[in-house]
Amino acid sequence: MTCCRRFKAGWGGVSARLSALTYMSPERATILIVEDDPTTRTFLADNLLADGYAPLPAGDVATAERLLRRAYPDLMILDLGLPDGDGLELLALVRAGDRAAGPVDPDLPMLVVSGRGGQIDRLRGFEWGCDDYLVKPFCYPELRVRIDALLRRTRVRPRSGRLRVGPLTVDPVSRQVWVRDRQIQLSNKEFALLRALAAEPTRVFTREDLLRGVWGYEEMCGTRTIDSHASRLRQKLGCDGDTFIVNVWGVGFRLVDGPA
């Protein structure tokens, strides 16, 4: 299965913490592990958790599809031989996603880890949409380096087109907004405010920044229009209990509280 193993405690210590990690703070990269072999799946989840990632184990295509739509992973490790389907079909499903409204990110980095090591198999994996391909038996340190490389390229990718922050999706072209599968109706100014905040989700925008960038004011004035718009926007985006639009007292606003 693997070489260069790191021996740790068994799966019991990991499983007790996985539910808390599924919707954890986004300072850790969430990695979906789609692997039918329980030993390999346990090994990967154990080591990735110890290395600071948030692992999401899935043993079949159906579970993987559910987690893709609910947990918004940052990267997927995918075996091709699965009990209820071929991993290639899951690759194609992700890549065919709707950037504007789909619940699955079509640009999700995907690393195939498979026993199918022939040249044709590897070429087919890339043709169907994977970003990297590692043949079993594999060495965990090499896997870790490949994961870091994929995440690094993803994080420096220009933020253009659709913006996705957790369950929130903003499409600047169509001027539409979704929280999960629910479309949110916003006024023009509410959308403009959200678009500005979503471009840099963790940056604190001062009221002066927003008055100039969204409202076009050259000088500060006594209006509380930003506060009223932010309050209405917070209520609309929080229809499912999510928390967006954080008020930083005495300074301004940011979209999320913590790294994004």
N, C-alpha and C positions, 0 to 999 in steps of 0.2 A: 504493500500500500504506500508507505512513505519511507523516506530515509531521513536521517538527522532529526529523529523524534525528540521532543521535549517531554519528559514524563512528568505528569501532574496528577492531582487528585482526580478521582473518577467523576462521572457525569453528574452525580448527585449535587456536588457543590456548585456546579454551573447552572443546572436547571432551576434551582431555587431563586436565582437572580435574573433569569432571562425575561420573565414577565415584566419586571421593573425596567429592563433595558429596552423593551420593545418601543416604548414611546418616551424615551429618555431625552434629556437635554442634548441638543445637536452638537456639543463640543466633541463627541466621539463619532467616528464614522460608523454607520450601521451597515453591516455586511450580511446579506442574505446568502445562506449556504444551502444549495439545493443538491442533496446527495442522498441516494437511497441506502447506502451501506451505513448502518448505525455506528460502526466502529470508526470509520473515517469521519462521519458527521460529528461524532463526539470529540474526536481528536482535534478537528478544526475549530469547533466552537470553544473548546477548552483553551487552546493556545491563543486564539484571537481575543478572547475575553481577557486573558492575562496580559496581552500586549496592548490593551487599551481600546479595543474595538467593541462594538455592540453586536454580537452575533445573533442572527435569526435563523435557526435550523428549520429546514423543510425536507421531508423525505419523499415528496412526490410533486407532480406538476400542479395539482389542485391546491395544495397548501401553499406552494410558491406563488401562484396567481393571487391567492387571497392576501398574502403578506405584501406583495407588490402594490396592491391597491390600498392597503390599510397602513402600512408602516413606512413607506417612502424610503427604501434603503438607498445608501450612497453607492453601493457596488454589489454585484451578484457573482458568487462563485457557483458554477453550474457543471454538474455531471450530465452526460448525454444519455446514459442508459437508465431510465427511470421507470418505475412500475406501471404508471398510467399514461405514458406518452414518451416521445422523444424530446430530449433537451433542445434539439434544433428548432422544434416547433415553438418552444418557449422563447428562444432567441428571436424568431421571426415575429412572435406576438408583441414582444417589447418594442422592437424596432418599427413596427407598424402603428404604434400608438399615436394618438392625436395630440400634437403639441399644444393646441389651444385649450382643449377641454378634457382630454383623457386623464384618467386617474393614474396611469403608469407613465413614467418619464421615458420617452423613446431614446433619449441620449444616455441612459443609465450605463455606466461602465460594466462590462460583463467579461469575466475570466472563466473560460472553460477549463476544467480539470477532469480529464477523461482517460480511460484505458485505451481508447481508440487512438493509436499513435501513428497510423500510416499517413503518408503525405496527402492522400486524397481526403482522409478524415479531417486533417488540419485545415486544408484549403476549404473544405465544405463549411467548417466552423466559421472561418472568416467571411465566407460568402454569405452565410446566414446572419451575420451581424456581431460576432464576438470581437472584443478588442484585443484579447490575448488568449493563448492556448498553451496549457501545460499538461504534459503526458504523465500518467501514473506508471510506475511509482515516482513520487515527487519528493523533493527536499523542502521541508517547511521554511527554512530561511529564504530559499529562492522564491517560494510562494509569497512570503511577506514582502520581499523587495518588489515583486511585480504588482502587488496590491498598492503599495505606497506610490509606485510610479503612475499607476492609473488614477489614483486619487489626486495626485499632484497635478496631473494634466487637466483633470476635471475642474479643480479649484481655481486654476489660472485662466480658464476659458472665459472669454468676454461675456458679460451679462447682456446679451442682446436677444431680441425676440421675446418669447414667453419667459416670464419670471415665476419660479416655483420656490416657495418657502414653506416647508412642511406640507400641510394639507391645503395651503393657499396657492392658487394659480392665478396669475395676472397676465392677460394677453394685451399688450399695448396696441397691437394692430387693430383688432376687433373691438378694443375697449370693453372687454368682458372679464368678469372675475368669477372664480369658483372657489368654494370651500368644500373639499372632497367632491362629491357629485352634485352639490347644490349650487346653482347659479345665483349670484348676489347682484341685485339691482342697485346701482349707485348713480348719484347725480354726477354731472360733469366735474364739478369741483372736488367731490369726494373721490372720484376716480383719479383725478390729477394728484391729489394728496397721497393716495395709496401708491400710485405709480412712483412718485418721488421717494417715498419711504422704502418701497420694495427694491429699488435699485441698490440700496446699501442697507440691508435689514437691521444691522446692529449699530449703525451710526446714529448718534443723537443729532437730529436736525434742530437748530434753534428756530425760534419763531421768526427771527429776521431772515434766515435761510428760506423758510417756507413762504413768507410774505413776498419775498423777491422772486423765488422760483416758480411758485404756484399761482400767486395772485398778481404778480407783476408790480408790486409796490416798490418804489425806490427808497422810501423812508418808513420807519416804524410809525405806527399810529395807535390810537387807543382802542382799536376794535378787538373784540374777542371772537372774531369769525373763525380763526383757526381752532380755538378750543371747542366751539360748537360743532364744526365739521368733524373734528377728531372724535368727539363724543358720539355723534351719529354713526360714523364709520366703525367705531369700536363695537357698537351695539349690533350693527348689521353683520359684521364678520364673526361675531361671537354667538351666532344663532345655534351652533352645536356645542357650545361650551368652550370653544377655543379662545385663547387670549392673544389679541393683537392690539397694536397701537398703545404703546407704553408711554405714559406721561412722566417725563423726567422733570421733577418739580424745579421751577426757577430757570429751566434751560429750554426745553422743547419736547420733542417726541422722537421715538424710534419705533420700528415695526415690531420687533421681538425683544424679549428680555433675556439676553445671553447670546452666545455665538450662534451663527446661522450657517 
